[in-house]
Structures are given as structure tokens and as C-alpha cells.
Amino acid sequence: MLIAIPFRHRQRWAWWAAWLPMIANLGYTLTFGVHDHTILARSLIADIALPVLLIAHIPAFFGPNRVQRPAAPSPVTFPG
């Protein structure tokens, strides 16, 4: 997934972008899952697990103790 590294770096946009697969999976569940009970049962696992996991990460992304990481390392300068 393209947002895995930014998500691990706790960039807020990655948390919001992680909801897009959730919306796509809901569409999959409502179109294909309605016609096949096996697909419905398996897709409901992702429909339930992804929002629970994203909600569990709210303190890491939006909490008061959120660690700010620098975007890029600062250049090293040598005297001379």
C-alpha cells in the first residue's frame, strides 16, 4: 500500500487516506457480497476491522502527546 510508510511516520494525511480503501471495500461488499454469502462474510471482516484499527490509532495521530518527526534530516555543517 502506498501509504504504509507515511502512516508509520504518523503523517495525518495518511490516516485520512487510509479511509479510502474502506469506502472501496464497502462498495465491494454492497455489490458483490449481496450475491454471494462467502464473499459477504469475508468482506465484512475488513469492513469491521479497518475502522476499528483506524479509530485505535487516533491518539497516535491527533493526541496531545503526538511526537513530531522532522520531514528531512538537517544538513551537517563542518567548521572551516
TORSE-416535 format. One line per field, with one value per residue (C-alpha): residue number from 1; residue in three letters; x, y negated, z negated. Coordinates in steps of 0.25 Angstrom, whole numbers. Each point is the difference from the previous one (the first is absolute). Example, Ala and Ser with C-alpha at 12.3 -4.5 7.8 and 13.67 -1.06 7.14 Angstrom:
REM TORSE-416535
num c(1, 2)
residuo c(ALA, SER)
u c(49, 6)
v c(18, -14)
w c(-31, 2)
END
This chain:
REM TORSE-416535
num c(1, 2, 3, 4, 5, 6, 7, 8, 9, 10, 11, 12, 13, 14, 15, 16, 17, 18, 19, 20, 21, 22, 23, 24, 25, 26, 27, 28, 29, 30, 31, 32, 33, 34, 35, 36, 37, 38, 39, 40, 41, 42, 43, 44, 45, 46, 47, 48, 49, 50, 51, 52, 53, 54, 55, 56, 57, 58, 59, 60, 61, 62, 63, 64, 65, 66, 67, 68, 69, 70, 71, 72, 73, 74, 75, 76, 77, 78, 79, 80)
residuo c(MET, LEU, ILE, ALA, ILE, PRO, PHE, ARG, HIS, ARG, GLN, ARG, TRP, ALA, TRP, TRP, ALA, ALA, TRP, LEU, PRO, MET, ILE, ALA, ASN, LEU, GLY, TYR, THR, LEU, THR, PHE, GLY, VAL, HIS, ASP, HIS, THR, ILE, LEU, ALA, ARG, SER, LEU, ILE, ALA, ASP, ILE, ALA, LEU, PRO, VAL, LEU, LEU, ILE, ALA, HIS, ILE, PRO, ALA, PHE, PHE, GLY, PRO, ASN, ARG, VAL, GLN, ARG, PRO, ALA, ALA, PRO, SER, PRO, VAL, THR, PHE, PRO, GLY)
u c(0, 5, -3, 7, 13, -7, -10, 12, 6, -14, -3, -14, -3, 3, -10, -11, 4, -1, -15, 0, 2, -11, -10, 4, -2, -14, -3, 5, -8, -13, 2, 6, -2, -15, 0, 10, 0, 14, 5, -9, 5, 15, -2, -8, 13, 8, -13, 1, 15, 5, -9, 3, 15, 0, -8, 10, 11, -7, 9, 13, -5, -8, 3, 7, 13, 2, 15, 4, 10, 8, -3, 14, 13, 7, 13, 13, 10, 14, 8, 11)
v c(0, -14, -6, 10, -8, -13, 7, 5, -14, -4, -10, -4, 0, 15, 2, -7, 7, 14, -2, 1, 15, 1, -8, 9, 13, -5, -1, 14, 5, -6, 4, 14, 4, -1, 11, 10, 3, 4, -13, -7, 7, -3, -14, -3, 3, -11, -9, 1, 2, -12, -11, 6, 0, -14, -5, 7, -9, -13, -3, 2, -10, -10, 2, -11, 9, 1, 1, -10, 6, -8, 0, 2, 0, -13, -2, 2, -11, 0, -12, -4)
w c(0, 4, -14, -9, -2, -2, -10, -8, 0, -6, 11, -2, 15, 0, -10, 8, 12, -6, 0, 15, 0, -10, 9, 12, -8, -5, 15, 3, -12, 5, 14, 1, -15, 2, 10, -7, -15, 0, 6, -10, -12, 4, 4, -13, -7, 7, -1, -15, -3, 8, -7, -14, 3, 5, -11, -10, 7, -3, -12, 8, 11, -7, -15, -9, -1, 15, 3, 11, 9, 9, 15, 4, -7, -2, 8, -7, 0, -4, -5, 9)
END
